[in-house]
């Protein structure tokens, strides 16, 4: 059950292979990787900030909640901070369980939490300046399922 908050790039494929190799007895592994997206074509960088210690503690708490709610063999959460350009991998979640339903639901739950409640702050920089990314109503609504 690994949680990593890091500035370094990572290879989602290699991470998934290593994760999958370590989950004995699992019948399902689900993963999701989030990328920096450039919706309007002008994004230069996405800068993500966090408070070391506080962030890892918050992610461990939500990981523990997922482990309690679903029959999971393992969980992996990797989230980057610092400046990233469009197309770079920001984060990854992987879940493993005996059955696919638990793996899918737990991964979805973790993603909703990371999108709306994890203590990360995002700033988008473009040629016209910099703006903090505001919470979106649809992300907040997604949390109501849980």
C-alpha positions in Angstrom: 0.0 0.0 0.0 2.2 2.7 -1.3 1.6 6.5 -1.4 4.1 8.7 -3.1 4.1 12.4 -3.5 7.0 13.4 -5.7 8.3 16.0 -8.2 10.0 13.4 -10.4 8.4 12.0 -13.5 7.4 8.3 -13.5 6.5 5.7 -16.0 2.9 4.5 -15.4 3.5 1.3 -17.3 6.5 0.3 -15.2 4.6 1.3 -12.1 1.6 -0.8 -13.1 3.8 -3.8 -13.9 5.6 -3.6 -10.6 2.3 -3.2 -8.7 0.7 -6.1 -10.5 3.6 -8.4 -9.9 3.3 -7.8 -6.1 -0.4 -8.6 -5.6 -0.6 -12.4 -5.0 -4.2 -13.8 -5.2 -5.7 -10.7 -7.0 -8.0 -11.4 -9.9 -8.3 -7.8 -11.0 -6.0 -4.7 -11.2 -7.4 -1.4 -12.2 -5.3 1.7 -12.9 -5.9 5.3 -13.9 -3.3 7.8 -14.9 -4.1 11.5 -15.1 -2.4 13.8 -17.6 -1.9 17.6 -17.8 -4.5 18.6 -20.3 -4.5 21.7 -22.4 -8.2 22.5 -23.0 -7.8 25.8 -24.8 -4.4 25.2 -26.5 -2.5 27.9 -24.6 -1.4 26.1 -21.4 2.4 26.4 -20.9 2.6 24.8 -17.5 0.5 23.4 -14.7 2.1 24.0 -11.3 1.0 21.9 -8.4 1.7 22.8 -4.8 1.2 20.9 -1.6 2.2 20.8 2.1 4.7 17.9 2.7 3.5 15.7 5.6 -0.1 17.0 5.5 -0.6 15.7 2.0 0.7 12.2 2.6 -1.3 12.0 5.8 -4.5 12.9 3.9 -3.8 10.5 1.2 -3.1 7.7 3.7 -6.4 8.4 5.3 -8.4 8.1 2.1 -6.4 5.0 1.1 -7.3 3.4 4.5 -11.0 4.3 3.9 -10.9 2.6 0.5 -9.2 -0.5 2.0 -12.0 -0.6 4.7 -14.9 -0.2 2.2 -13.7 -2.7 -0.5 -11.9 -6.0 -0.4 -8.6 -4.8 -1.8 -5.3 -6.6 -1.9 -3.3 -3.5 -2.5 -3.5 0.2 -3.4 -1.0 2.5 -5.1 -1.3 6.3 -5.3 1.4 8.4 -6.9 0.9 12.2 -7.3 3.3 14.7 -8.6 3.9 18.3 -7.6 5.9 21.1 -9.3 5.7 22.4 -12.8 4.5 20.1 -15.6 3.7 20.6 -19.3 0.7 19.4 -21.3 0.8 15.7 -21.8 2.9 14.9 -18.7 1.6 12.4 -16.2 0.3 14.1 -13.0 -0.9 11.1 -11.0 -1.7 7.4 -10.9 -4.0 5.2 -8.9 -3.9 1.4 -9.0 -6.1 -1.0 -7.0 -6.0 -4.8 -6.8 -8.7 -7.1 -5.6 -9.9 -10.7 -6.0 -12.8 -9.3 -8.1 -13.1 -6.5 -10.6 -16.0 -4.7 -9.0 -14.1 -3.9 -5.9 -11.0 -2.8 -7.9 -13.0 -0.5 -10.2 -15.1 1.0 -7.4 -12.2 1.7 -5.1 -10.2 3.3 -8.0 -13.1 5.5 -8.9 -13.6 6.5 -5.2 -9.9 7.4 -4.9 -10.0 9.4 -8.1 -13.0 11.4 -6.9 -11.3 12.1 -3.7 -8.0 13.1 -5.3 -9.8 15.4 -7.7 -11.9 17.2 -5.1 -10.4 16.8 -1.6 -6.7 16.0 -1.7 -4.6 18.9 -0.5 -3.1 20.0 -3.8 -3.3 23.4 -5.3 -3.0 23.9 -9.1 -2.0 27.0 -11.0 -2.2 27.2 -14.8 0.3 29.4 -16.6 -0.3 30.5 -20.1 0.9 33.4 -22.3 -1.8 35.6 -20.8 -0.8 35.0 -17.1 -1.4 32.6 -14.3 -4.7 31.5 -12.7 -5.4 29.1 -9.8 -7.7 26.2 -10.8 -11.0 26.5 -9.0 -13.1 23.6 -7.8 -15.7 22.4 -10.3 -19.3 21.6 -9.4 -19.2 18.3 -11.3 -16.2 17.1 -9.3 -18.0 18.0 -6.0 -21.2 16.2 -7.3 -19.1 13.0 -8.0 -18.3 12.8 -4.3 -22.0 12.4 -3.4 -22.0 8.9 -4.7 -19.7 7.7 -1.9 
